[in-house]
Amino acid sequence: MNHRNYAQKCLKRCEEELGSGDHERLKYAALELRMSMEALTYDRALAYKDEFPPAEYETWQPRKVMSVLLDIDPSADKDSSLAIGKQKEYGVPAQAMRSLGSEKVLNMTTLRKHYDALGSYLHLQSMKQVRAGKPLDFDKIRSRCEEIAAFVGEVLSSPVFNVTLGSFATMECMECGKPIRKRMPHGQEVVKVECYECHAAYTLVDKGNNNIEWQPQQHDIECANDDCKHKIVVWLHEVEAGKHWKCPSCNGKNTFELGISYEAEQ
C-alpha cells in the first residue's frame, strides 16, 4: 500500500464531508482524518523500517509507532529543510547551497492532541453525558476537524518527505552473526542497542573521530558448586529466573532463581 497516497485520498473525502455542511456528516470527516493520520504515521515508519523492531512494526497504534520512531531518532517528528551544495574542500560546508524544499511532519504533539479526540466523535454520547443533558457541540467538532485537515494538508503538500539522514554504527552480532545497524543521535555519546534476531544487547560508546565502541552487555557467572566455581559468560537477556545451564566443568545444573535476604533490626 502507498500510505501517503491513501492519506491524500482520506483527506479529500474528509474535505468533502466538511463541505456538505451537514452536522451528521462530521463523524465521517473525523473518521477519514484519523485514517489519514494513521497512514502518514505508517508512511513515516517505512522510512525507518531497517531500524524498526519487527514486533513493534506490526502495531496499528499511531502514537505507539511514533514513540518507537522517536526512540530510534529523536528528530523523527521534526520539520526539516533539505539543501545541497558542492564542497570546494572535503569536510568544509559548501558556500552556495540550493534548496530542495522543506518537509512538514505529523508530530507526536498533534497525535496526542487530536487523534483520540477525533475517535470520541465516532461513538454515541455516554449515559452520563445523556443524563447531564449535554448536547454535542458541532461547531467545536467542525473547528477541530478543519484545524487538523489544514495541518494534514500541509504535511501532504511537502515537496520532500521522509528525509532520514543520520550517522550509523554497524557490526555483526557477536552472538548470532546477523548485521546490526544503529543510528547515533547527534550529541549523544552512549546508545543502547539490541539485536532483533537473538536479543543480544550492546552499549555503543562514541569515542570521537567516527569511532564507535561496541560493549556487549554480558556477565561472568560462576558455577554455584563451591568445589567448582567454573565461570561462563551470559548475555544480560539470559539472566532470567528459571533459566539454567549445564556446567561444562562439573556437569552440574545451574538455575537462575529469585532470592531474598533478611537482616534483623539492629
C-alpha positions in Angstrom: 0.0 0.0 0.0 1.1 3.5 -0.8 0.3 5.0 2.6 0.9 8.6 1.6 -1.4 8.3 -1.4 -4.0 6.7 0.8 -3.7 9.6 3.3 -4.3 12.1 0.5 -7.5 10.2 -0.5 -8.7 10.2 3.1 -8.1 13.9 3.4 -10.0 14.6 0.2 -13.0 12.6 1.5 -12.8 14.4 4.8 -12.9 17.8 3.0 -16.0 16.6 1.0 -17.8 15.7 4.3 -16.9 19.0 5.8 -18.1 20.8 2.7 -21.5 19.2 2.9 -22.4 21.5 5.9 -24.3 18.6 7.4 -23.6 18.1 11.2 -24.4 14.4 10.8 -21.5 14.1 8.3 -18.9 15.4 10.8 -18.3 11.9 12.2 -17.3 10.7 8.7 -15.0 13.6 8.4 -13.4 12.7 11.8 -13.0 9.0 10.7 -11.3 10.0 7.4 -9.0 12.3 9.3 -8.0 9.6 11.8 -7.2 7.2 8.9 -5.2 9.9 7.2 -3.1 10.5 10.3 -2.6 6.7 10.7 -1.5 6.4 7.1 1.0 9.3 7.5 2.4 7.7 10.6 2.9 4.3 8.9 4.4 6.0 5.9 6.9 7.6 8.3 7.7 4.3 9.9 8.5 2.8 6.5 11.4 5.2 6.2 12.9 3.6 9.4 12.0 0.0 8.5 15.6 -1.3 8.8 15.8 0.2 12.3 12.3 -0.7 13.5 11.9 -3.7 15.9 9.9 -6.3 14.0 7.4 -6.8 16.8 6.7 -3.1 17.0 6.4 -2.7 13.3 3.2 -4.7 13.2 1.3 -2.4 15.6 -1.6 -0.3 14.4 -1.4 2.4 17.1 -0.1 5.7 15.7 1.2 7.1 19.0 3.0 3.8 19.8 4.6 3.8 16.4 5.7 7.4 16.8 7.1 6.6 20.2 9.2 3.9 18.7 10.3 6.2 16.0 11.4 8.9 18.5 13.3 6.3 20.4 15.2 5.4 17.2 15.6 9.0 16.1 14.7 12.0 18.4 14.2 14.1 15.3 11.7 11.7 13.6 8.8 14.1 14.1 10.6 17.3 13.5 10.1 19.5 10.4 13.3 19.9 8.3 14.7 21.5 5.2 17.0 19.9 2.6 19.6 21.7 0.6 22.6 20.6 -1.5 25.9 22.2 -2.5 29.3 21.3 -3.9 32.2 21.4 -1.4 35.4 23.0 -2.6 37.2 21.3 0.3 36.3 18.0 1.9 34.6 18.5 5.2 34.1 22.2 4.7 30.4 23.2 4.1 29.7 24.5 0.6 29.3 28.2 0.4 26.5 28.0 -2.2 23.5 25.8 -1.3 20.5 25.0 -3.4 17.2 24.3 -1.5 15.3 21.2 -2.4 12.4 22.1 -0.2 11.1 21.7 3.3 9.2 18.9 5.0 6.4 19.3 7.5 5.9 16.1 9.6 2.9 14.8 11.5 4.3 15.1 15.0 3.7 13.4 18.4 2.2 16.6 19.8 -0.5 16.7 17.1 -1.2 13.0 17.5 -1.7 13.4 21.3 -3.8 16.4 20.9 -6.2 15.3 18.2 -6.1 11.5 17.5 -8.1 10.3 20.5 -10.4 13.4 20.4 -11.4 12.5 16.9 -12.2 9.0 18.0 -14.6 10.3 20.6 -16.7 11.7 17.8 -17.3 8.2 16.4 -19.3 7.0 19.3 -22.6 7.7 20.9 -22.6 10.0 23.9 -22.1 8.2 27.2 -25.0 7.6 29.5 -23.6 10.2 31.9 -23.5 12.8 29.1 -27.0 12.0 28.1 -28.3 12.3 31.7 -26.5 15.6 32.1 -28.3 16.9 29.0 -25.1 18.0 27.4 -25.6 18.3 23.7 -22.8 17.7 21.1 -21.0 20.9 20.2 -21.0 20.6 16.4 -19.2 23.9 15.9 -16.4 22.7 18.1 -16.2 19.4 16.3 -16.1 21.1 12.9 -13.5 23.6 14.1 -11.2 20.8 15.3 -11.6 18.8 12.1 -10.9 21.9 9.9 -7.8 22.6 12.0 -6.4 19.1 11.7 -7.3 18.9 8.0 -5.3 22.1 7.3 -2.3 20.6 9.2 -2.5 17.3 7.4 -2.8 19.2 4.1 0.4 21.0 4.8 2.1 17.7 5.6 1.0 16.1 2.3 2.0 19.1 0.3 5.6 19.0 1.4 7.9 18.8 -1.7 10.3 16.5 0.1 9.3 13.9 2.7 10.6 11.1 4.8 14.1 12.6 5.0 16.1 10.4 7.4 19.7 11.4 7.2 21.9 10.3 10.1 25.1 8.7 11.3 25.1 4.9 11.8 27.1 2.3 13.5 27.1 -1.2 12.1 28.6 -4.6 13.0 27.8 -8.3 13.0 26.2 -9.6 16.2 28.7 -11.4 18.4 26.1 -14.0 19.3 24.2 -14.8 16.1 26.3 -13.1 13.3 23.4 -11.1 12.0 24.1 -7.5 11.0 23.1 -4.8 13.5 22.6 -1.2 12.4 22.1 1.6 14.9 21.5 5.3 14.4 23.8 7.5 16.5 21.7 10.6 17.5 23.6 13.9 17.2 25.3 14.9 20.5 24.5 11.5 22.2 27.6 9.7 23.3 26.1 6.5 24.7 23.4 4.5 23.0 21.7 1.1 23.8 21.0 -1.4 21.0 19.6 -4.9 20.8 20.0 -7.5 18.1 16.5 -8.1 16.6 17.4 -11.7 15.8 18.7 -13.1 19.1 18.1 -10.1 21.5 21.8 -9.8 22.5 22.3 -6.3 23.9 25.1 -3.8 23.5 26.1 -0.4 24.7 27.5 1.8 22.0 30.0 4.5 23.1 31.1 7.3 20.8 34.9 7.6 21.1 35.1 10.5 18.7 36.6 10.7 15.2 33.8 8.4 13.9 35.0 5.6 16.2 32.2 3.6 18.0 33.0 1.1 20.7 30.5 -1.8 21.0 30.3 -3.1 24.5 28.4 -6.4 24.9 26.1 -6.5 27.9 27.4 -9.7 29.3 28.2 -11.1 32.8 30.7 -13.6 34.1 28.7 -16.2 36.1 30.3 -18.8 38.4 29.0 -22.3 38.8 27.1 -22.5 42.1 29.1 -25.6 43.1 31.6 -24.4 45.7 34.0 -27.1 44.6 33.9 -26.0 41.0 33.3 -22.2 40.5 33.8 -22.6 36.8 32.8 -19.3 35.0 30.7 -18.9 31.9 29.7 -15.7 30.1 26.0 -15.0 29.7 24.1 -12.2 28.0 22.0 -9.8 30.0 18.8 -11.0 28.5 19.7 -14.6 29.5 19.7 -13.7 33.2 16.1 -14.7 34.0 14.5 -16.7 36.8 14.1 -20.3 35.7 16.7 -20.4 33.0 19.5 -22.9 33.5 22.7 -24.2 32.1 24.9 -27.3 32.4 28.4 -26.6 33.9 31.0 -27.7 31.3 33.4 -28.5 34.1 31.4 -30.5 36.7 28.3 -31.3 34.6 26.0 -29.9 37.3 22.8 -28.0 36.5 22.8 -24.3 37.5 19.5 -22.4 37.6 18.8 -18.7 38.0 16.4 -18.1 40.8 14.9 -15.1 42.6 16.2 -14.6 46.1 15.5 -12.5 49.1 17.7 -11.7 52.1 16.8 -10.7 55.6 18.5 -8.7 58.3 17.2 -8.4 61.8 16.5 -4.9 63.2 19.6 -3.5 65.0 
